C-alpha cells in the first residue's frame, strides 16, 4: 500500500497522463467519511493487526482520527463462513469501547455484511462506510447521477 499522500500523487500523475479521472477504493472511503462529516472513526476488518495498522495510518494521513481498527480473528479462507450477526456483534463491541465515535469503517470485500449496515446505523446512531456502498456512492457522484437506495445505509440513502 502506497499510503494516502503517495496514492494522491500517483492518481494525479495518472489523470494527467491518461486524461481521465482515476480513483481508488481508499479514496472513495475518504470521500464518503468527508461527505458524512465524520472525523472520529472505528474500523473493523478480517485482516491481521499489522495490516489493520497500515489501513489506519492511511486514514490518519487523510486527516481522520482512527480510534480503533481491529480484525475479527478468522482464517482468511473462512471469512465467507462468518454470519453477518457475528460481524455485527464484533463491530458493536468495538464501537462501544470508544467515546464519541462518528462513523464505522467496514473494510474488506470478502465478508457478506451489507445486511448489517442499516442495523448498525440504527442501533449505534452513527453512519457506516462499507467499501461497496462507498464505491457505489462515489461512482454516482462522479457520473452526476443521484439514485438513492434504501436498505444499505445512510450514505446511499441520503447521497450526501
Secondary structure in CASP SS format (residue, H / E / C, confidence):
PFRMAT SS
TARGET T0000
AUTHOR 0000-0000-0000
METHOD secondary structure of the structure
MODEL  1
X C 1.00
X C 1.00
X C 1.00
X H 1.00
X H 1.00
X H 1.00
X H 1.00
X H 1.00
X H 1.00
X H 1.00
X H 1.00
X H 1.00
X H 1.00
X H 1.00
X H 1.00
X H 1.00
X H 1.00
X H 1.00
X C 1.00
X C 1.00
X C 1.00
X C 1.00
X C 1.00
X C 1.00
X H 1.00
X H 1.00
X H 1.00
X H 1.00
X H 1.00
X H 1.00
X H 1.00
X H 1.00
X H 1.00
X H 1.00
X H 1.00
X C 1.00
X C 1.00
X C 1.00
X C 1.00
X E 1.00
X E 1.00
X E 1.00
X E 1.00
X E 1.00
X E 1.00
X C 1.00
X C 1.00
X C 1.00
X H 1.00
X H 1.00
X H 1.00
X H 1.00
X H 1.00
X H 1.00
X H 1.00
X H 1.00
X H 1.00
X H 1.00
X H 1.00
X H 1.00
X H 1.00
X C 1.00
X C 1.00
X C 1.00
X E 1.00
X E 1.00
X E 1.00
X E 1.00
X E 1.00
X E 1.00
X E 1.00
X C 1.00
X C 1.00
X C 1.00
X C 1.00
X H 1.00
X H 1.00
X H 1.00
X H 1.00
X H 1.00
X H 1.00
X C 1.00
X C 1.00
X H 1.00
X H 1.00
X H 1.00
X H 1.00
X H 1.00
X H 1.00
X H 1.00
X H 1.00
X H 1.00
X H 1.00
X H 1.00
X H 1.00
X H 1.00
X C 1.00
X C 1.00
X C 1.00
X C 1.00
X C 1.00
X C 1.00
X E 1.00
X E 1.00
X E 1.00
X E 1.00
X C 1.00
X C 1.00
X C 1.00
X C 1.00
X C 1.00
X C 1.00
X C 1.00
X H 1.00
X H 1.00
X H 1.00
X H 1.00
X H 1.00
X H 1.00
X H 1.00
X H 1.00
X H 1.00
X H 1.00
X H 1.00
X C 1.00
X C 1.00
X E 1.00
X E 1.00
X E 1.00
X E 1.00
X H 1.00
X H 1.00
X H 1.00
X H 1.00
X H 1.00
X H 1.00
X H 1.00
X H 1.00
X H 1.00
X H 1.00
X H 1.00
X H 1.00
X C 1.00
X C 1.00
X C 1.00
X C 1.00
X C 1.00
X C 1.00
X C 1.00
X C 1.00
X C 1.00
X C 1.00
X C 1.00
X H 1.00
X H 1.00
X H 1.00
X H 1.00
X H 1.00
X C 1.00
X C 1.00
END
